[in-house]
Amino acid sequence: MRCGTISQVTSRPAAEQHLRDLVLLRRVKDRIDREYAQPLDVEALARGVNMSAGHLSRQFRQAYGESPYAYLMTRRIERAMAFLRRGDLSVTEVCFAVGCSSLGTFSTRFTELVGVPPSVYRERAARATAGIPACVAKQVTRPIRNREARVTQPQLA
């Protein structure tokens, strides 16, 4: 029987740990997708997978290109866009419906991702998506992740 080299022996546990971390990160991502409207913070997400908040944040960013908080806010903004396109809720009602507790933070993040404030988006989206099936409108109006939207061209159609 032949023994492996030292590098093979020491890298195997690291590779296995990396795979375990990826499974846990996927659980965190799935939880954010499911519970976006609930009060979630990095500490609570980390506790749910027995990681430290710092380790979770570093690993999540490495795996998905953004922090857990940024991913959560993107999910909330995507959902808010759908509510605003529907047009039956006020911006404040939408803010709270998607789990944000601060209208100012919600409006700022919405503007960063979409390129226009929620109230402007609501007005424009109603016109731009009139007659388009909701499943198509969702794809066309999806916010931009990992960079700010261009203010000159809102993501409406």
HELIX and SHEET records of a PDB file:
HELIX    1   1 ILE A    6  GLU A   35  1                                  30    
HELIX    2   2 VAL A   42  GLY A   48  1                                   7    
HELIX    3   3 ALA A   53  TYR A   64  1                                  12    
HELIX    4   4 PRO A   68  ARG A   86  1                                  19    
HELIX    5   5 VAL A   91  ALA A   97  1                                   7    
HELIX    6   6 LEU A  103  VAL A  114  1                                  12    
HELIX    7   7 PRO A  118  ALA A  128  1                                  11    
HELIX    8   8 ALA A  134  VAL A  140  1                                   7    
END                                                                             
